[in-house]
Amino acid sequence: MSEIDLESITIEIEEQLARKAYPADFPDLPPVPTGRYNSPAFAELERREIWGKTWLLACLADELAEPGAYVLFERCGVSVIVSRGRDDVIRAFHNVCRHRASAIVQEPKGKAMRFVCPYHSWSYGLDGALLSVPEKHNFNCLVKAERGLVPVRCETWRGMIFINLDPNARPLAESLAPLAAQTAGFPLEDLIVYDRYSIEIDCNWKLALHNFLEGYHTTTVHPNTLAPYLLPRSFTVSLLDHGHARIAVRKSKQASLYSTDNGASDSVSDVFKQYAISIGCFPNNFFALDPNGFAIQSFWPVSETKSVMDIHVVGPKSAPSSPEYWSEMRKVMDCIAAEDLRLFQGIQNGVQSGAAPDIMMGFQERTPYWLEEEIDRRIGLDRVPAGMAIQQVLQSQSVS
């Protein structure tokens, strides 16, 4: 599929609804070793090869609307300042003073035209340059031009701001190229952030993300909240290069889970009004493109058995804008999330118990299997610990 459109999605959905047997041309999905979800050694490989070398969603452009606006990214053991400069350029820097390594910024977000270290008042410009040093005469060898903040790669894709700790990583646009066609027709550049919060989760980050990449659990876990608005059997997937995925599900009630279509979303293509189109953005992001607002969910490791989910509640400019609307949406989101969250610790306990050396995934769970395959490809197939590797069976099923 070169672009997402109403006709092609409709055909895909109808074929899925007519399916009565396991697809003859689709490979069996081998069991997934549970050691991937409680092993410190595997978590360390992910730290180096996934979190240290992959584009990570830091914030949205709407959060940095003015020069001096900043957001502090603090995940995966690093602290990074992401800010908009006086020249309107968005940059990122390690939140580490070049004097005695103190954290410079302490608030999660704000506005500052210069960054001043709270320890000894060294100050830095929005471009990272060292501007002033109190009692500079006490530093005989100081060259200010060599003591600016350490930069972090920072690039923007359709209003979403990503950072990468690897200076040699491929460009963001190349990494996210497979998502371009799948999101065409939805004004991601115009997203407004109405709320941002985090939820701690008592399980491995991958186990939590798996839940949102499949619809098999919908009728069991969400019978009164989510299931009435969707037709779970219509769940279809496009596995995309670089570990990404596009999910489509037919809506069974109205244009949105949160509100009936108010007719104001002229900038949104009809396919996003008639179908629930969701994106899995490797390595750790999931979002369902709803014209009336949705959540961008990012899953981060805290340890091999605990994680945190960051949530941006967003909507395009054409979505309803009243605070009451977004307050009610938050309640709906939290209710649905609670239905999932109550199960996660039990899943983690199960994989740690030793009773289940592996877990099984079926055809409708091919998206989480695709995630696991890509993780191994990023780590290096020859470097995955014995007994934890994923068999690479889905490559022939992916599309660019």
C-alpha positions in Angstrom: 0.0 0.0 0.0 1.6 3.3 -1.1 -0.8 5.4 0.9 -3.6 4.9 3.3 -7.0 5.4 1.8 -10.6 4.5 2.5 -11.1 2.0 -0.2 -8.0 -0.1 0.5 -8.7 -0.2 4.2 -12.3 -1.2 3.5 -11.1 -4.1 1.4 -8.6 -5.1 4.0 -11.2 -5.1 6.7 -13.8 -7.1 4.7 -11.2 -9.8 3.9 -10.4 -10.0 7.6 -14.1 -10.3 8.6 -14.5 -13.1 6.0 -11.5 -15.1 7.3 -12.5 -18.3 9.0 -9.1 -20.0 9.3 -5.5 -19.3 9.9 -4.1 -17.6 6.8 -2.4 -20.2 4.6 0.3 -17.8 3.5 1.2 -16.6 7.0 3.9 -18.2 9.1 3.4 -19.8 12.5 4.6 -17.5 15.3 7.1 -19.5 17.5 6.9 -19.2 21.3 8.5 -16.1 22.8 10.9 -16.8 25.7 9.8 -15.1 29.0 13.4 -14.4 29.9 13.1 -11.3 27.8 10.9 -9.7 30.4 12.9 -10.2 33.6 16.5 -10.6 32.7 18.9 -7.8 33.8 21.3 -8.9 31.0 18.7 -8.4 28.3 17.6 -5.1 29.8 21.2 -4.0 29.6 21.3 -4.9 25.9 18.2 -2.8 25.4 19.7 0.1 27.3 22.7 0.2 25.0 21.2 -0.8 21.6 17.6 0.4 21.8 17.5 3.4 24.2 21.0 4.5 23.4 20.6 4.4 19.6 17.0 4.8 18.7 14.9 8.0 18.1 13.0 8.7 21.3 9.9 10.9 21.5 10.7 13.8 23.8 7.8 16.2 23.4 5.5 17.9 20.8 6.2 21.2 19.0 3.1 22.7 20.7 4.9 22.3 24.1 7.7 24.5 22.8 5.6 27.2 21.1 7.8 30.2 22.0 11.6 30.9 22.2 12.8 29.9 25.6 10.2 27.2 26.2 11.8 24.0 27.3 10.8 20.4 28.3 13.0 18.2 30.4 13.3 14.6 29.1 14.2 12.3 31.9 14.0 8.6 30.9 16.4 5.7 30.4 18.9 7.1 32.8 19.5 10.4 31.1 18.4 14.0 31.6 18.1 16.1 28.4 16.9 19.7 28.0 14.8 20.2 24.8 14.2 23.9 24.1 13.3 26.4 21.4 16.0 28.9 20.7 15.8 32.6 20.0 16.3 31.7 16.3 13.3 29.4 16.5 15.5 26.3 16.2 14.6 23.4 18.5 17.8 21.9 20.2 18.6 19.4 22.9 21.4 19.3 25.4 22.5 17.0 28.2 21.2 18.6 31.5 24.7 18.6 32.9 26.7 21.7 33.9 30.2 21.7 32.4 31.7 22.9 35.7 31.0 20.3 38.3 28.3 18.2 36.5 25.3 19.5 38.4 21.9 19.3 36.8 21.0 22.7 35.5 17.3 22.5 34.9 15.2 21.0 37.7 11.6 21.8 36.6 10.0 19.4 34.1 9.0 22.3 31.8 9.1 26.0 31.7 10.5 29.0 30.0 14.0 30.5 30.3 16.1 32.7 28.0 19.2 31.3 29.5 20.0 28.3 31.7 21.6 29.0 35.0 23.2 26.2 37.1 21.8 26.3 40.6 25.1 25.2 42.1 27.6 27.9 41.1 25.6 30.1 38.6 27.4 29.2 35.4 24.9 30.2 32.7 24.3 29.0 29.2 22.5 30.4 26.2 19.6 28.6 24.4 22.2 27.5 21.8 24.1 25.8 24.5 27.0 28.3 24.6 28.6 29.1 28.0 27.7 32.7 28.6 29.1 33.6 32.0 31.2 32.2 34.8 31.2 34.0 38.2 34.7 34.8 39.4 36.2 33.7 36.1 39.6 34.8 37.2 39.8 31.6 39.4 39.9 29.4 36.3 43.2 29.8 34.6 42.7 27.2 31.9 39.0 27.9 31.1 38.1 28.4 27.4 34.4 29.3 27.4 34.0 28.2 23.8 35.0 24.7 24.8 32.6 24.4 27.8 29.2 24.7 26.2 26.4 22.2 27.0 26.9 18.9 25.4 24.4 18.6 22.5 22.0 15.7 21.8 20.7 15.0 18.3 17.2 16.5 18.0 15.0 16.4 15.0 11.3 17.0 14.3 8.9 14.9 12.3 5.4 16.3 11.7 5.3 18.2 14.9 6.8 15.5 17.0 10.2 16.1 18.6 12.6 13.2 19.0 16.1 12.9 20.4 18.8 10.3 19.8 21.8 9.7 22.0 23.7 8.2 19.1 25.4 10.8 17.0 25.7 8.3 14.1 22.1 7.3 13.9 20.2 7.5 10.6 18.2 10.7 10.2 14.8 10.8 11.9 12.9 11.2 8.6 14.5 8.0 7.3 13.7 6.1 10.4 10.0 7.2 10.3 9.6 7.0 6.5 7.4 3.9 6.7 4.8 5.9 8.8 4.6 8.8 6.3 1.9 7.2 4.1 0.1 5.7 7.0 -0.4 9.1 8.7 -1.0 11.1 5.5 -4.3 12.9 5.7 -4.1 13.5 9.5 -2.8 16.9 10.6 -0.1 15.7 13.1 1.7 19.0 12.7 -1.3 20.8 14.2 -1.6 18.7 17.4 -2.3 20.7 20.6 -1.3 19.2 23.9 -4.2 19.4 26.4 -2.7 17.2 29.2 0.5 15.3 30.0 0.9 12.8 32.8 2.6 9.5 33.7 1.5 6.1 35.1 3.8 3.7 36.8 3.4 0.1 35.7 4.4 -3.1 37.6 5.7 -5.0 34.6 8.3 -4.9 31.9 7.8 -2.1 29.3 7.4 -4.6 26.4 4.6 -6.5 28.2 2.8 -3.3 28.7 3.2 -2.1 25.1 2.1 -5.6 23.8 -1.3 -4.9 25.2 -1.9 -1.8 23.1 -0.6 -3.5 19.9 -3.3 -6.1 19.7 -7.1 -6.2 19.9 -7.6 -9.8 20.9 -8.2 -8.8 24.6 -10.7 -6.0 23.8 -14.0 -7.9 24.3 -12.7 -9.6 27.5 -11.0 -6.7 29.2 -13.1 -3.7 27.9 -16.6 -5.1 27.3 -18.4 -2.0 28.4 -15.9 0.8 27.6 -14.0 0.1 24.4 -15.6 -2.9 22.8 -19.0 -1.3 22.1 -17.3 1.3 19.9 -15.2 -1.1 17.8 -15.6 -4.4 15.9 -12.6 -6.3 17.3 -12.8 -9.1 14.7 -12.0 -6.5 12.0 -8.5 -5.9 13.4 -6.0 -5.7 10.6 -2.3 -4.9 10.6 0.4 -3.6 8.2 3.9 -4.5 9.5 6.2 -1.7 8.4 10.0 -1.5 8.0 12.1 -0.5 11.1 9.7 -2.1 13.5 6.7 0.2 13.0 3.1 -0.9 12.4 -0.3 0.4 11.3 -3.5 -1.1 12.8 -7.0 -0.6 11.5 -10.3 -1.5 13.2 -13.8 -0.8 12.0 -15.8 1.5 14.3 -19.2 0.1 15.2 -21.0 3.1 16.7 -19.8 6.6 15.9 -16.9 8.6 14.6 -15.1 8.8 17.9 -15.0 7.0 21.3 -15.1 10.4 22.9 -17.5 12.5 20.9 -19.8 12.2 17.9 -18.3 13.8 14.7 -18.9 17.5 15.1 -18.2 18.2 11.4 -15.3 20.5 12.2 -12.5 18.0 11.3 -12.3 19.1 7.6 -8.5 18.7 7.7 -8.8 15.0 8.6 -9.3 12.4 5.9 -12.4 10.3 6.0 -10.5 7.1 6.6 -9.6 8.4 10.1 -13.3 9.1 10.8 -14.7 5.8 9.7 -12.0 3.5 11.0 -9.8 3.5 14.2 -6.3 3.8 12.7 -3.5 3.3 15.2 0.2 3.6 14.9 2.9 1.6 16.6 6.0 3.7 16.3 9.2 1.8 17.2 10.5 1.4 19.8 7.9 2.4 22.4 5.1 4.6 21.1 1.4 3.9 20.4 -1.3 6.3 19.3 -4.8 6.0 17.8 -5.5 8.8 15.3 -8.9 10.1 16.4 -10.1 13.5 14.9 -11.6 14.4 18.2 -8.5 13.8 20.3 -6.4 10.9 21.4 -3.5 9.8 23.6 0.1 9.4 22.5 1.5 6.7 24.8 5.2 6.1 25.4 6.5 3.1 27.4 9.8 3.4 29.2 11.8 1.0 31.3 12.4 1.7 35.0 13.9 -1.7 35.7 13.6 -5.1 34.0 10.3 -5.6 35.9 8.8 -2.1 36.2 8.0 0.6 33.7 6.3 3.9 33.2 3.8 5.1 30.6 4.0 8.7 29.6 0.7 10.1 28.1 0.2 13.1 25.9 -3.5 13.9 25.5 -3.7 15.7 22.2 -6.1 16.8 19.5 -5.9 18.6 16.1 -6.9 22.3 16.0 -10.3 21.2 14.6 -11.1 19.2 17.7 -13.2 20.5 20.5 -11.3 23.0 22.7 -13.2 23.4 25.9 -11.4 22.4 29.2 -14.5 20.4 30.2 -14.3 18.3 27.0 -10.7 17.3 27.7 -11.4 16.7 31.4 -14.1 14.2 30.4 -11.8 12.6 27.8 -9.1 12.1 30.5 -11.7 10.3 32.6 -12.6 7.9 29.8 -8.9 7.3 29.0 -8.1 6.6 32.6 -11.0 4.2 33.0 -9.9 2.2 29.9 -6.3 2.2 31.0 -7.3 1.0 34.5 -8.9 -2.1 33.0 -5.6 -3.0 31.4 -3.3 -1.9 34.3 -5.0 -4.2 36.8 -3.7 -7.2 34.8 -0.1 -6.2 34.2 1.5 -7.2 37.6 -0.1 -10.6 37.3 1.5 -11.0 33.8 4.8 -10.0 35.2 4.4 -12.4 38.1 3.6 -15.1 35.6 6.7 -14.7 33.5 8.8 -14.7 36.6 7.3 -17.7 38.2 9.1 -20.2 36.1 5.8 -21.9 35.3 5.8 -20.4 31.8 9.2 -20.6 30.0 7.6 -18.9 27.0 4.4 -17.1 25.9 2.4 -17.8 22.8 1.2 -15.3 20.2 -1.4 -15.8 17.5 -2.2 -14.2 14.1 -3.9 -11.2 15.8 -0.9 -10.7 18.0 1.6 -10.4 15.2 2.3 -6.8 16.0 3.9 -7.4 19.4 5.8 -10.3 17.8 7.0 -7.9 15.1 8.2 -5.5 17.9 10.2 -8.3 19.5 11.8 -9.3 16.2 12.9 -5.7 15.6 14.4 -5.5 19.1 16.6 -8.5 18.3 17.6 -7.0 15.0 18.6 -3.8 16.7 20.6 -5.7 19.4 22.2 -7.9 16.8 20.9 -11.5 16.2 24.3 -12.9 17.2 24.3 -11.0 20.5 21.0 -12.0 22.0 21.5 -14.3 25.0 21.0 -18.0 24.5 17.4 -19.0 25.1 16.0 -15.5 24.6 16.1 -15.0 20.9 13.1 -14.4 18.7 12.8 -16.4 15.5 12.8 -14.0 12.5 9.7 -15.2 10.7 7.8 -12.0 9.8 10.3 -10.2 7.5 8.5 -11.4 4.3 5.2 -10.0 5.7 6.4 -6.4 6.1 5.8 -3.5 3.7 8.0 -0.4 3.2 
